[in-house]
Amino acid sequence: MSRRRPESKLMTPGDFRRPTAFWENRPPDDDESGLHDCENGSDIDVPEDDRTPAFLVFQGGGAKGIVHVGALSAVEDEKLSIQGVAGTSAGAMVAALAAAGYQGYELFHAESKTHILSALGPRLGFNKAVDFFGWGPWQVIRLCRLVAPHFLPITIWGLILAFAGLSWLDAYYPILAKTVGVLLCIGAVALVSRLLKGITTVKRVRDFIDHALEHKLGLKIRDSKGITFEQLAKAGGLPLSIVATNVSDKCGEVFSRERTPHVPVADAVAASICLPGIFQPWSFLCTRGSGFDKDARERRFLDGGFISNLPVWTLDSERELVEDAVTIAFGIVPAKPSAETPHEGHWLGAISSSVIAGTMELDMRGVEDAIHVPIACELDLLDFDAGVSRLGQAVTQSRAAVRERLKEDLTTYPEILDLACEHLRAELMDKINSASNVWVIPGPFQVKVALALRPRGYYGSLATAYGRGFRVPPDPDGDITDAWETGKYSYAQGTGGDDDEWAGQFWRLTIPCYDLDSSGALARIDNRPLRPLVIVVEFDLALHVPIAPDASDAFMRILHSTVLNYVQQSGLHKAVQRSTSLPWH
């Protein structure tokens, strides 16, 4: 068994961002997680260079997007260094404001019940969210919101009553019946046409976003139609990406400094929030690129959620420039999940849910160091008239929940996995020492332990993400990945060279760790299949020679049992599940 790994080795893809110290022959420093020891993270002054760099992505969700304000505050509480932001629809609004430098408390201060609309809106003639729609259109939206849950029975009974009424009129007043029938058809066509066109415009939203950007950045752009992506960057704003659906070119549109430097940020936000039926498509002079090859023409846009409602992938180029950065994708989930089983409900609803979930899964596919943070929200899509108290409650709850989730995903669970290597290493050394008179020749020896996991969004090969004693993580290809697929542990003896992990002979024990339910199937955690966990143990023991095969088997079984007992007693599977799974599997 060779120690030298191929050049195409899979090192630590996906979520695994371990500093060198985690592979050295020592435990982590005690103060590595000191950032989280204080009850309120905002009370700690953490130097910028010591903060974890983070990219933030905000999912669309209409009125539910208010929870992103709490998420932004939680990121600030945890003293993360925001390197870039992206968003779709309501998430695009929060992303644009965050890119300009707004902090969570400036967008909505739950304690004082003040918010950015009340501070900046009066200059534009409004101070609450419903003012974005206009009084008349908002009344239509309210009516649609009331009717929507009962749309099918209302439609059926309406058709029945209309047919019965027209039949009665036709029997006694045939001319009147024809006239009424024509008027009903015209009214139905007009209503459908109105809904397809959109009830109102996003111009008020667009003007407010531009005003907010000017206010924060201190810019006055008199000779333009708004602050562009390029001007935002030059003013010190964060890298920003916004997604919309381009109905003119029939494609997805990513607005950013690199792709659309001369597009006003406010127009990009307006394009991204154009929910069909509510808003009319937003049209403006959209310029791609710059210089002699720029492409400038009038284009029409609709809501970006049709293309990518959680646009994690739009920050790929920025992530490559920031070492050890983590991407945090903030999703929105119902406060009370549906109680339906997979066999209940109409297939149309299942398709709709699958399209949304499937798109989000593709959005996060293969993105390294990505964390998905689902935020529960009791608001509905069109609850823009929710009171300040209710909105404040949503912000407060999301802030607390997101902060706890960030602590778990960025600190707690990684530390559990890392310390598990140290604890396992110590237990195995004790076990070997106790057996030294039976199988092992007494003398100095080393034990090295590594955990092989499958990163989020990856399939196939595992990644050796955590370890103790190794100079370089063992290659996960070959026997390590095979161990999980077969469910069988194995051991083998190998010989290293001067440039390898071991200078002479060593043993490797590869142990897949899994739980089975009563039916013999792989156990589930949080209603998802158990995620892969393979523990690799290497040691340079000198065994009594000759040693019978059954004796070596017995010795390895002792070590195997020691590892499995630790995994069961420590709850290691829970940490693996949270560190490597996505909401969809």
N, C-alpha and C positions, 0 to 999 in steps of 0.2 A: 504494500500500500504506500504509494508515494506521497510525500508531503508537499511537493511543489505543485502550485495551482496553475491552471491554464491562464493565458493572457485574457481570455474572454470571461473571466470569473465574474460571478454576480456578487458584488461586495455587500452593500447595504442599500438596496433600492427602497423606494416607497417612504414609509414613515420613519425610517431608522436613522437617526441623526445622533450618533454617539461620539463624544469627544474621545481623544486618545486615552484619557485617564480611565475610562470605563474598561479598557482592555489591559491596563497595567496590573501588576500584581499588588494591588492595594484597594481598599474601599474608597468610595468617593468622600470628598471633604465634607465635614459636618455642616458647613455653612453654605453648601451649594443651593439649598432651597430656602435660605433665610428670607428671601423676598416674600414668602408666603406665611411667615410666622406671625405677622402683625394682623390684627383683626381688620384693619382698613388699609389696603395696599397703598392708598393715596398718601398715607402718613409717612411713607418711606422715601427718602431721596436717593434714588438709584441713578448712578452716572449713566449717561447715554450709551457708553461703550460696553457697559455691563448688562444692558437690557437685551432680551431675546428679540431679534428682528422678526417681524410678522407682516404678512400680507393678509388683508381682510377682504372677504367676498360676501356680499349681501344678496340674499334671494329676494325675488319679487313677491308681493303678497297683498297689494292694495292697502287698506287701512291697517292690516295686521303688521305692516312694515314698521309701525311705531316701536315694536320690540327691538329693532335694530339699534335704537337710541340707547336702550339699556345695555345691549351687547357692546356698543362702542364705549360706554362708561366702564363696563367690566374690564375691557382691554386696557383702559387707562388706569384702572385700579391695580391691575396686575403688572403695571409698569412695563408693558411690552413696547418695543420700538416699531411703530407703524412705518412700513417701507413702501406701501402702495395699496390701492383700494380698487375694487371693481364691484359692479352691481347691475341689476336688471330691474326695470320698473320702479317700484317703491324703493328697492334696494339701491337703484341708481341715484335717487335723490339723496339718500344718506351718504353714499359713496362720494358724490360730488361735494357735498358740504364738508365731509371729513377731509377730503383732498385739499380743500381751501384752508383747513386748520381749525374748523369748528370742533369743539369738544362736546361730549355727551350732555353735560349740564347746560350748555348753551342752546342745544336743540330742544331739550325738555328738562326742566328742573322739577323733579317730583315733589320735593319738600315745599317749595314756594309756589308750585303750580303755575310757573311761568314758562313760556316757550318761545321759540324763534318767530312764530307767526304773530304773536302778540307784540313782540319787540320790533319787528321790521315790517309787518303786514300793513299797518294803518297808512303808511305812506302810499301804498298801492290800492288802498280802499278795502282791505279785508284783514281779519285777525283770527279766523278759524278755518279749518280745513274745508268745510262745505262751501266757503266763499270762492274756492277755486272753480266750482262748477257754475256759479250763478244761481240766483234764486229759482227761476223757472225750471231750468234743467235739473236742479237738485230735487224739486218736487216730483218730476217724472222718474228720477232714479229711485226716490223713496217708494213711489208706487210700484215700480218694477221689483224692488226688493221685497215688498209685501206680497206681491203676486207670485214671485218665483217659486216658493216652496209648494204652491198649490197650482202650478201652471197646468199640469196634465189634467186634473179633474175639472178645472175651470174651462179649459179648452174643450173637453169632451161634452160637458153640460152646455157650454155655449153653442156648440155645433148642433146638439140635440134640440135646444130651445129655438135656435134660428131656423132649423129645418121644419120643426113643428109649426112655428109662427108663419113661415112663408107658405107652408102647405095650407094652413087655414085661410090666409089672405088670398092665395091663388084660387081657392074654392069660391070665395065670395067677391073678391076685388082683384082680379087677375092683373090689371094694369098697375095697380098700387104694389102688388107683390113683386112684379118685375122691377119696378122702380126701386123698391127697398132692397131687393137682391143686388141690383147694380151698385147702389150706394154702399152696401155692406162690403162688397168685393173691392170697391175703390178704397174704402176705409182700411181694409185689411192690407191691401197693397201699400198704401201710404204709411201705415204703421211699420210694416216690415222694412220698407225703404228707409224710413227714418232711423230705425234701429241699426240697419246695416251701415248707414251713413255716419251715425254717431249722434248722441244727444247734445253734446257740447264740445268745446275746444280746449286744448291744453295751453292756450296762450297765457292764461293767468299764472299757471304753474311755471311756465317758461320765464315770464317776467319776474316772478318772485325769486327763482333760483339765481337769475343773473344779478338781481339787486342784492341778494345775500352774498354772492361771490364778490361783488364790488365793495360791499361794506366790510367784509372780512379782510380782503387783500389790500384795501385802500387804493383801488384803481378806479379811474374815471375814463372810460373808453367812449369818448364823444363821437368819434368818426367811424365807429364800427357798430355792429349789431349785437355785440356782447363779448364777454371775455372768452377767448378761444383756449383750446388745450395748450397751445404753445405759450400764450400769455400766462396761463395758470402755472405752467412749469417754470417760466422765467421769474415769476413772482415768489417762487419757493414752495409751490404746491406739490403735493405728493403725486406720483404716477397714478393715472386714473384711466380705467377702461370701462366703457358702457356699451351694452348690447341692445340692439333694436332689430326689428324685422323690416328689411328693405323691400317694399312691395313694388317699387319701380323697377329695380333690377332683379327682383325675385331671388333674394339671397339674404343671408344674415349680414349685419353690419356691426363692426366693432369700432367704436369711436375711441381714439387715443391720440396722444401727441405724435406718435410715429406714423400712424395711418391717416389721421385727419387733423393735422396741426392747426388749420385755419377754421375749423368748425367751432362755433360757440358752444361751450359746455352746456349752457342752458337749452340749446336746441337739441343736443344729444339726449339730455334728460327728458325733454318733452317727447322726443321720438320714442324713447324706451317705455314710457308710461301710457302710451296710447292703447288702452284696452278697447277692443272693438265692441260696438254697441253702446259704450259709454262716451268715448271720445272719437272725434273725427280724426282721420289720418293726418299726421303732422307733415307739412311740406315746407321745405326751405332749400336754399342754395347750398348743397352739400359738396364740399371740395375735398377730394382725396389727394393726398400727396402734396407736393410743392414743386416750384420750379417749372421748367418747360414741359414736364410730363404730367402736370397736375390734371386731375379730372374734375371739373366743376360743372354741375348742372342741378336743376331742380329735381329733388327726389322726395318720394312719399314714404312714410314709415308708420309702422304699428308696433304694438307692445313686443318687447324683446323676449318675453317669456315663451313665445312660440319657438324661438331659436335656442335659447339657453337661459333658463331661469336661475341658474347658479353658476355664473361664468368663471369658474376657477381657472380654466385653461387660458383665459385672456391675459394672465400675468406671467406666462411662461418665460418670456424674454427678460422681464425684470427679476424673476427669481434666480436666473442664472448669474446675475451680477452680485447677489447678496449671499454670502456664505452662512451656512447654518440657519437659514431662515425657515420659519414654519408658516404654512398657509392655513388660515382659519376660515372655513366656509360656514356661514351662519344661515341655517335653514329655518323654516317656519313649519310647525306641526300643530294640529288641533290639540287643545287642552284636554279634550276627552276623545281619544281614538275611537273609531267605529267598532262596535261590538260584533259586526258581521264576520262570519267565518269565510274562508275562501270559496265556499260553495253557495253562499248566500248573495243576494243582491243581483241587480241586472248586469249583464255582460257589458253594456255600454259604459256603466260606471267603472267597471273593472278595467276596461280599455283605457279610459281617461286617466285613472290612477296609474296604470302601467306606463303610459306615455310620459307622465310627469316624472315618475320615479326612474324610468329608464333613461330619460334625458339627463337627469341629475347624475346618474351613475356614470354616464359617458362624460359628463362635464368634469368629473373627478378622476377619471381613468388615467392611471399612470402618473399622476401628479405627486411628486415627492414631498414628504413631510407635510401632508395635508391632514387636517383635523376637521371633521364634520361636527358642528355643534347645533343640534336641533333645539329650537326655542318654542316652547308651548305658548299658545296664544288663544284666549277666549273670544277675541273679536272676530267678526266675519269680514269678508272681502270688502264690503261696501259700508262698513260701520264708521264712516267719516264724521258722523254726527255724535259720536260717543263723547260723553262729558269729560271735562278735564280730570276729574277724580278717577274715572275709569281708565283713562289714558295713563295717568300717573301710576296707577296700580300695575298696569301692563309693563311700564318701564321699570318700576321697582322690582317686580317679580323676575323679569328677564335679566336684569342686572345681577341679581343674586344667583339665579340659576346658571347663567353663563360664567360667572366668576368661579363658582364651584366646579363647573365642568372643565374650565381651563386649568384649574389647579390639579384636577384629577388627570387630565390628558397630558399636560406638560410637565407635571412634577410627580404626583403620587404614583401613578401606575408605572411610569418609566423607572422610578426608584425601586418599586416592588420587584420588577423584573431584574433590575441590575443587582439588587441585594440578594435576590434568590441565588444568583451565581456564587456569591461569596458564602452564603449559608450552606449551599449544596457542597461546595468545595471543602468547607470545614467538616461537614458530616461525613463525606467520603474519606477524608484523610483519617478521621477517627475510626471509621469502620475498617480501613485498611490496616491501621496500626494495631487494632484489636485482633486482626487475622494474621499478623506477621509471623507468628510461630507455626502456622499451619501451611500456608501456601507461599508466603513472601519471605525472602531473605531480608532480615533486618538491615536497615541502612537508609541514607537520605533518599528522598524521592520527591517528585513534583506531581501535582494534580491540577489540571486545567479544565474549566467548565465553560460551555457556551450554550446559548439558547438560539435555536433556529426557528424562525417564525415566517409567516407569509404576509408580506406588507399589504396594506389597504390597496385595493384596485389592481392587484397583480394576481396572476394565475400561474400555476405550475411551480417553478422553483421557489425554494424558501430562501431566507436571508438570515445569516448569523448576526444578530443585532446586538446581543449582550453577551459579555463574557468576563471571566477572571483568569489571569495567568497567561493568556495568549499574547504574543507580540502582534500577531496578525490573525484576524478571525479565520477559522477554517472554512474552506470552500464548501458551500451548501449543496453543490451539484453532486450527483452520484449517490453514495450510500445514505447521505443525510435526507435528501428528498425521497429516495426510495423507501426509507424507513417509515415515513408517514403513509405512503401509498400502500405499502404491504401490511402495516400495522405490527411488524415484527422487529424486535430489537436484535442487534448483532454486535459482534466484537471481532476485532482483527488486530494483528500485530504488524507494525511497520518499522521502517528504518529511515531516519532522516540524515541529512548531511550538514556540513558546517554552516551553510546559508539557510537551512530550514528551521522550522520551529523547534525540532529536537535534534540534538547532535548524534544520537545513537538510536537504539531500539526503544519503541514505545508501544502502548496499547491504546486503541480507540474503542469506546463503547458508545453505540448510537441507540438512543431510547426514544421511541415515539410515545407520547403521553396523551392518552385519550380516555374518555368516559363513554360507556355504553348504557343505554336505557334498558328497561325491562324486556323490550322486544329484540335487543341485540343491535339496534341501530345507534349511530353516533348521537350522543347526548346533545341537548340544545341549551344555550344560555341566552337569556333575554329574547327567547323565541327565535333564535337564529342558530344554525348548526355550529358545533364546536369548531373553533379555528385551530389550525395546525400548531403543534408545539412538539419539537424534537430537541432533546437534550443530548449534547455531545460531551463525553468525558474522555480525557486523554491523560495518561500517566506513564511514567518510566520505571515501573516496578521490576525488580529482579526476582523472578519466580524460581522456586526450587526445581531443579532439573534432575531427572526427567519428571514432568508433571503429567499425569494422565488426563486425557480429554475430558472425562467426566468430572475430574477435580477442578479443572479450569472453568467448566460450565457452572459448577456449583459456586465458585468464587465470583464469577460474573453475575450470577443470579442474585447473590447477596447485594452487590452494588446496584443492580437493576431494581431490586425491591426497595433499597434505600432511597433511590431517586423517586420512584413512584409514590412512596409513602410521604415524602416531603411535598410533592406536587398536590396530593390530596389534602394534606393537613394545612397547607399554606394558602389554599384558594388561588393558586397561581393561574388557573384557567380563566378566572374572572378578569385578571389583569391582562392576559393575552387577548381575551375577547374584546375588551374595550380599546386596546392599543392597536388592533389590526383589523377590526371589522368595520363595515359600512352599514348604513341603515337598511340596505337591500339584501345583504347576505352576510 
